[in-house]
Amino acid sequence: MIRLLPLLLLVACAGPASKAELPVAKPAKPFTTSWHRDIQPLVEVHCRTCHTTGGIGTFTLDTFEQAQAVRDAMASSVKQGRMPPYPAAADCGGPFVDENRLTPAEVALFETWAQEGGPEGDPADAKVVMRPAPEVLASVDLTLQANAPYLPKGVDDYHCFVIDPQQTESRFLTGYEVVPGTRTQVHHVNLFSATRAEAVARDTAEAGEGYTCFGSSGLSSQNMVGAWAPGAAVVNFPKGTGIQLPPDRVLVMQIHYNVSTGTPLADRTTARFSYATQVVQAALVIPIADNGFTVPPNVTDFTPRNHPFPLVNNLMFGGQPITARLWGLGAHMHTRGTRVTVAHDSGCVLDIPKWDFNWQRQYFRKTPLTVRPGDRLTISCTWTNETNQPLRWGENTEDEMCIAFLYVTTSI
Ligand code: HEC
């Protein structure tokens, strides 16, 4: 009240006659967007799961001032579909659990808000919105790390660590979380299970902690358990399902280190697991792939002529074709991939129209898809090869892959 007083006095003294000479308080064209009314609710739901203190986003969007300072970058990142990072196409395979997308109208709001200079608007317009709670593991039953910190070598280093749960009886993994030791250089992590005998033999054959590997664990007994890449959430497998881990198996954590800064930091990445002694349906991660492709030199957005590549014969278990419930899937290519699509007789299953090596994740369906023996399941991969060498399947960075990991249960 006291603060308002001089202004009131001024108005009172000026009197009605000189009102027209006072500076106009309102702009000629009022802003159509407001931080409080339009942008903050979107940021809360779609961005702040990562862009907050302790999140994986490289900056925070906790306050109006912070958001206003990066309004142009925000507008261009949402317009170009880089943010929020959710590369799966909306019109294929969903609805998925944890989808994070903006509608075209919401993207337009970010753009207009940036063009208008990022107006704050009236705090009274603020809406109370609930940020989706960050996903947490249903329970943390097992926490594993390499035996010792590891110092990556070179710019790209692919290294496998044998992490032994030392179980005496069979268990089912029902979820996992990967916590990178050094976020700036852990590029991605793949989790496998393999027989203890094979994993330990491979580990001891190479001096130092872990062993060199690329693309996979390099072990013939490997089964995929999961994967982590920047942006990948905690994974709780669908309720009642889990991956069996017999006592003769260990876990292998394959880490791709990218040390672009040139100064490697010692890393000790942590993997946490939930497990159950029983599940309703045992799950498998079945990799299906075309490993016989050739991408010719100097091509843009090239898809091999035999794609969509039929994969139904790979949906086998114990030598038998299986009826499977497909609960979720992820795809994997290396850095020259531009698109990957998985399809089934019933329609599109997963489409990543702008493949981004840095945003790999698993997509769990809200309802599983039944895949029967004889059903056609296909994968289609597209690459841009700017080199003078043909690209083929292989484990090295300069090789390529075309693979989908299907999380399936085999009983109906
Ligand atoms: C899943 C986590 C996650 C979510 C959700 C997310 N971001 Fe990001 N964002 C990141 C990470 C990590 C980076 C840095 C790495 C990169 O650029 O890919 C980043 C980078 C950015 C950048 C700078 C680079 C660029 O692409 O322009 C902007 C701007 C940005 N985010 C805006 C947003 C906005 C706006 C939203 C919500 C609409 C959002 N982000 C949602 C994780 C996230």
Boltz pocket constraint, residues with backbone or C-beta under 6 A from the ligand:
constraints:
  - pocket:
      binder: B
      contacts: [[A, 42], [A, 43], [A, 46], [A, 47], [A, 48], [A, 49], [A, 50], [A, 51], [A, 56], [A, 57], [A, 58], [A, 70], [A, 73], [A, 74], [A, 76], [A, 77], [A, 78], [A, 82], [A, 83], [A, 84], [A, 85], [A, 100], [A, 230], [A, 231], [A, 232], [A, 358]]
      max_distance: 6.0
